[in-house]
Amino acid sequence: MGLPTTEKPSTTMTGANTNPPPKTSMEPSKDEIDNILASKPSHTGTSPLDPWATQFSSAPQEWHRTTSKKLLRKIDLHLLPFLILMYLLNFLDRSNLAQARQGTLEADLGMSGTDFNLATSIFFVAYLLMQLPSNMLITRLRPSIYLSSAMALWGAVSACNAASQKFTHLLVVRIMLGIVEAPFFPGAVFLMSSWYSRAELTKRMAYFYSGNALANMFGGVIGAGVLGNLEGARGVSGWRWLFIIEGTITIAVAITAAFVLPDYPNTTRWLSEEERAYASWRLLADINESDDQNTRSVWDGLKLALKDYRLYLFVLLQHLSLLSQTFQYFFPSIVSTLGYGKIETLWLTAPVWFATFLISVCVTWTSSKTGDRSLHIFFLMLLAAVGNAVATGTTKLGARFFAMFLMPMGAVSAYQIILSWVANSFPRPMVKRSAAVAIANMFGNTASIYGSYMYPASAAPQYIPGGSANSVVCLLVGLLALFLRYLHKWENKKLEKAEAEEAENPETAAVAASGDRRVAGFRYIY
């Protein structure tokens, strides 16, 4: 990297070179690109970014496009593949209970009635209690070590499911699993929002959350293979082998992730000093506020988040969205009502989740391209509502199987757009964004505690209570997304009015919905 100028940046903003480089309509040459940031500043200014700010601001757009593309490619390569794989295993290790149920799990542990529902829901009690403290802590630690350590722990605990000899043992393991899995999801969302601009984050969130659909798809395939071929191998039940194999894979990936995952732009190991400065400057330019994690305490971030009234609406949106997805923890059982055998049922879940993966990537790409969030969510939740209604209202095999495609294609795809919408609706400071993401995820996931009882075995084959309730919930999610759309439009008009007043009176400044003072140009996404 190297700025297209021969002058070195000074050590303070006031002394920085203010002469912009020559403008050109042509693409910068390779020599210019290779020499970006060739002059290395000292750090006697107020922050490491200060000496570079004017230099970056005065660079031509062609240079920014080329440099950002090069930097993003490097970030994507280090960040996305392992985050996707880690989330795949994160979701797989919590939901593999559904595949194990197709084996002899319930018979071996003496489970009956709503015991399976309890084992599913109790995970989320522990999971939610650790969400907020964990995400507040990540702003003070290296994410690469923190997230990979949590992953190694949950892999070990997940494998311990195989040692359960009775139902109470399973409950204890599920509680421990919830505790050690808690740091990953909100931590990963927070980490991505520390690297990508709001426009870039939506597409990356799609790739990340695709791990959900892939986990369900591979969960069915692996479950069918293990239960079908390792049942009784070496005197061990197939469902025990399932936990052992998947837990071991998780631990192996966690060890590798510790050496691959990045930290924050200003602390990461595999970027040069100049690249770190530009990566940080990009975020500042996106929403006009620095992302320095040391400028405010975690308690300041929590207070800022709680004072922003929009947080409570996004918490409700995420809560209802997750409630509409609780069927996935029982999906093999729902598919089994089509009348096929247990192994065939697991195979049948794979194409449903593969289709969901494809749709989720496509709709999030269009969301990123158009800059829309709310309308995408609304129409996807309509699709999910239709799926739930058809699966509940008919006994015809073909119609019900088709409806089982619509349920996750709509609900899961909408949720990944919601995730990125939450993260980039509370952009800066970092501690506020961290708190907002954790609070939304923590209270959002409480839906899984009681939602786990929406599909009792006694309600098979149509699961009318759960399917009917989810149809209504899907519609509520869509309507709430539209309400937030018009709310953000209203807030943007307030910002425009404040900026107009500021032009007349420089003593005033644009104020966002949270009450934070913002530099002119900031707008909420809807």
N, C-alpha and C positions, 0 to 999 in steps of 0.2 A: 504494500500500500504506500502511496505517496501523493501528497497534494500537488496539483499542477502549479507550483510556485517555487521560486528559488530562495525565498526568504524564510528563515526559521521563525516559528511561532514564539512569541515572548512568553514570559513566565506568569503574566497576569492578563486579565481580560482588557484592562485599560491600555496595556502596552502591546497588545497583539497586533499583528499586521492587519490593517484595515483596508488595504488595497486589494480588491478582488482580482482573481486571475482573469486573463482575457477570456471573454465569452466566445463560444464557438458553437455552431450548429452541427459540427461533425463529432463523431464518436472519438473519445480521447485515444491517443495512441497507446500501444502496449508499454512503451517506455514510461509514459505518464502514469499509467496504472501501476506498474511495478515500483515506481518511485513515490507513491502516495505516502505521505507522512515520513519522508526520508529524513527530515530535520527532527531531531529528538528534543523535546522541551525539557527544561528542568522543572521541578515541582515546588517552587517557592510561592505559587499562587494559592488561592483559597481551596482548590481541589485539583486532582489530576486532570480533570476535564477542562478546566478554565483556559489553559494555554492553547487548546486546540479549537475552542468554540467558534471564534471568529473565522478561523481558517476553514472549518467545515461549512460554516454558514455562507461563505463567499464562493464556495466551489460551484461549478456549473452543474446543471441537472444531469447532463450526460455522465459526468464523473460519479455522481451519487448513484445513478442507476447501475452502473457497472460495478462500483465498489460494494453496494448493498447486495447485489446478486452474488458476488463472490463470497462475501461474508455470510450471507444466508445459507449458501451451499455448505459452507464449513460448519455452521451451527446445526443445520438440519442433520448432517451426517453424524455428528457427535451426540445429538440430543434425541431425535425422534425415534430411530430404530429401537433403542433400548427402552425408552419410555413406553413405546407401544408393546414391546415384548413383556416388560415388567407389569404393565396393566393387564395384559392378557392373562398372565400367571396369577396376578392379584385377584382378578375376578374368578378365574378357574378354581383357585384354592378355597374360595368361599362358597362357590356354587356347585362344587363337585359332589356335595351331599345329595343333590338331585339325581345325579347319575348313579351314585352308590345305592340309592333307594331302589333302583331297578335290579339290584342284586339281592343278597340275603341280609342286608344291613338291619332292617327292622326285625326280622326273625331272630337274628343272632343276638341283638341287644334287648330283646323283649319289648319292643316299642309297639304302641297301639294308640288308637284315637287320634288326638291332636299332638302327640309327642313329636312328630316330625315338624309340625308347625312351630312348636316351642324351640326345637333345636335350631331352626332357621332364624327365628326372631331374636333369640338371646344373643346371637352374634352381634346384632346391631346395637344392643344396649351398651356393650363394652366398646364397640367401634365408635359410637357417637361421643361417649364420655371423654375419649382421648383426642378427638378431632381438633378442638380449639387450642388446647395447650401445646399440642404437637406443632401446629402451623405457626403459632407465635414463636416457638423455639427455633424453627427452621431459618428465621431471619438472622439468627446469631450463629449458625453452624454452617459447615460446608454441605450443601445439598447432596453432592455426589456420595459422600460417606454416610450421611444421615439416611437417605432413601435406600441405599444398597444394604445398609445394616438392618434396617427394618425388614427388607425383603428376605434376607437370610434367616431372620427370626421367624417370620411367618411361614417360610418353607419348612423349617424344623417343626414348628407347632402343627402345621397341617399334616405332616407325616405322622405325628403322634396320634392322629385320629385312628390310625390302624391298630393302635394298642388298646383301644377302648374295649372293655369286656362287658359293660352294662351301660344303660342309658345315662346314668349320672356321670360316668366317665366322659361320655360324648359331650354333655353339656359343659363340663369344666374345660375341655379342649376348645370348644366353640367360643367360650368367653375369652380365653387366652388368645385365640386367633383374632378376635375382634380388636383386642388391645394392640397387638403388634401389626395388624394391617392398617390401623387408623392413620398413621402418618403419610401413607403413600399417595392416595388419590388427591386430597387437597394440596399436598406438597408438590405433586407433579404439575397440577394446574397452575399453582403459584409460580413454580420455577419457569414454566413456559411463558407466563405473562411478564417475567423479568427479562426475557430475551427478545420477544417479538412485539412489533407494533400492533395496534388494535386490528388493522386490516389483515395483517399476517397471521394473527393469532387464531382467527376463525377457522382457516383451512387446516392449520396445525392441530387444533383441537379435534377436528374431524378425524384426522389420521390417528390421533391418540385414542379417542374414544372408540374407534373401530375395534380396539382390543376387546371391548365388551362382546360385540357380535362374533368376533373370531374365537373368543374364549368359549362361548356357547357352542359354536360350530365344532371346534376341536374337542371340547368336552364330550360331545355326543360321539364323535369318532373314536376318541381314546377310550371312552367308557365302553363302547361296543366291543372294541378290540380286547380290552383287559378283561371285562366280565365274560366275554365269549370264549377267551382262550386261556386265561390264568385262574379260572375258578378251581380251587382246590389244589393248585400247584404248590408243592412242598408243604402240603397240609394247611395252606393259608387261603382264606376266602378271597374271592375276586375283588370285593369292595375294599379289602385291606390293601391288596396290591395296588389298587387305584390311588389311594392316598400316599402310599410309599413312593410310587413312581413319580407322581406329580410334585410331591414335596421335594424330592431329590433334585429334580430338574430346576425347581425354583432356586434352591441353594446354589447350584452351579452358575446360573445366570446372575445371581446377586453378586457373587465374587467378581465376575467379569465386569459388571456394571460399575463397580467402585472405581475402576481404572478408566472408564470410558465417559461416564456422565460429566457434564460441565458443572461449574458452580455459577456464580453471578458474572455478568460481563466484566466488572471491574476487579474480579478476583480469580477468574478461571485460569487454569494452568496452560492450556494449549493455544491461547491467543497471545500475540505480541502486545507490548505496551500500547502501540499505536492502534492496533485492532480493538483492544479493550476500550480505548478512548472513543473510537468511532461507534462501537456497539452501544456504548452508554449514551452518546450524543444522539443517536437515532431515536432512542426512546424519549429523550428530552424534547426533541423536535416534534415528536408525534403528539404529545399532549402538554408540552410546555412546562414540564416540571421534572426535576431531577429525581432519580431513583436510588439515591444514596441511603443504604439501610442504616447508617449510623447517625442520621440527623434527628431521628425521633425514636422514642422508646416504644416498646411493644404495647405498653398501656396507652400511650398517646394514639397509636394506631387503632386500638380497640375502641377508645372513646370516639375517635373520628368516624369509625364505621357505625357505631350505635347511634350517632347523632344524625346520620343520613337516613331520612325517612324512606328512601327508595329501597334500602336494604331489606326492609320488612316485606315489601312486595315481591322482591326477588326470592326471598326465603320461601314465601308462600308458593311462588311459581315453581321453584325447584322441588318443594315438598310434594305438590300435587303431581308433578311430572314423574317423580320417583314412585309415587303411589300407583300411577298408571302402568308401571313396569314390573310390579311385584309378581306378575304371572310367570316371569322368566325363572324364578326359583322353583317353580312347579311345572315348568314347561314339558319335561319328559312325561310327567304324570298326566298332563292335559292331552298330549299327543297320544298317549297310550289308550285314551278313550275311543280312539278310532278302531280299536279291536285287533291290533297287531301284537306280536310277541314282544317281550321286553328288549331283546337285542335289536329287533327290527325297528322298534320305537326309537331307540337311540340313533340309529342310522337315519331315520326320517327327520330328526331335528336338524341335521346338518344342512340340507338345502335351504331350510327356512332362514337360518342364520347367515348363510352365505349370501342370500338375496338381500338380507338386511344390511350386511356389510357394504354391498354394492350401492344400494340406495342411499345409505348414510353418507358415503363419500361423495356421491353425485350431488345431493341436495346441499351439503355443506360447501361444496365448490361453488354452486350457484349463489348461495348466501354470501360467500366471500366476494364473488364477482359483482353482485348487485348491491352489496352493502346492506342488505335487508336481513333482519332477524325475525321480527314479529309475524310477518305474513307467512314465512316458511313454517314457523312453529304452528300457526293456526291451521294451515291446510294439512300438515302432517298429522296433527292430533285429530282432525276430522277423519283421516284415513284409519287411524287407530280405533276411533270410536265405532266406525263401521265394522271393523274386524271383530271387536268385542261383541257387538250386537248380533252379528251373523253367527259367530261361534256359540253364542248363548241361545239364540232363537231358533236354530234348526238342528235336526238330527241327521241330515244328509251328509254322507261321508265327504264327497267332493267339495261341497260348500264349506264345511267346517274346516277342512284342511287348507283351503284357499284363505279362509278367514284367519287361520293361524299364521299365515304369511303377513297379512296386513297388520296384525297386532304389534309385532316388534318393528316392522318396517316404518310404521308411523311414530310410535312412542319412543323408541330408542334413537331414531334419527333426529327427532325434535330435541331430545335431551342434550345431545352433543352441541347443538346450536345454543341451547340455554346456558350450558357451561361457559362457553366463550363469551356470551353476552354478559353474564355475571362478572367475569374476570375483567373485561374491558369497559364495564360501566363504573368501576371503581379503580381507575388506573393508577393514581399516585396519591400520596406517597406509598412506598412499598409496604410499610407496616399496616397501613389502612387496607390495602388490597389483600394482604395476607389474612387479616382478621375477617374481612368481608367474605372471602372465598371459604374460609373455614366455618364461619357461622352459617352461611347458606348451605354448605354441605352437611354440617352437623344437624341442624334442624330439619333440613330436607330429608335426610336419611331416617328420621324418626318414623317416616311413613312405612318403612320396611318392618318396623316392630309390630304394628297392628295389621299392616297389609298382608303379613305372612299368614294370617288367619282367614283371609278372604277366599281361600281355595281348600277347604277341608275335603278329605276323601269322601265324606258322606254326600257331598254335593255333585259328585261325578254322575253321569258323563258330561253334562252341559255346564256345570259350575255356574248356575244362574245367579246366585248372590254376588259372586266376584265379578262375573262378566258384566252384569247390569250396572254395578257400582262403577266399574272401570270405564264404561261407556260415558257415564255422566262426568266422571273425573276428567276424561280426555277433552270433553267439551269445555269444561271450566278452565283447563290449561290454555286452550286456544283463545278463549275470551280474555283471560288475564294478560296474555301476550299482546293482544290488541290494545288493552287498556294502558299497558306500559309503553306501547308505541306512541299513543297520543300524549301520555305524560311526558315522555322525553322530547316530543315536539314542543310542548308547552315550555319546558325548561330551557330548550334552545332559544325560544323566542325571548325569554327573560334574559338570557346571556347576550343576545343581540341588542336588546334594549339597554342593558348595562354598558355594553361597549360603546353604544352611541352616546350615552351620557358621559362616559369616560372621555370621549373625544372632545366634548365640550368642557368637561371639568377633569383634568388629569389627576386630581386628588382621589377620585373614585376608581374602583377596579371591578372587572367582571366577577360576579360571584356565582358559583355553581350551586346545585341543589343541596349539596352537603354543607354549604356555608364557607367552603374553602375559596380563597382568592385565586383566580386563574388568570393566566395571560390570555390576551385576546386571541380568538381563533379556536378555542376548545369547544367541541360539540359532542353531545351524547349520541350514541348510535342506537337506532331503532329498527 
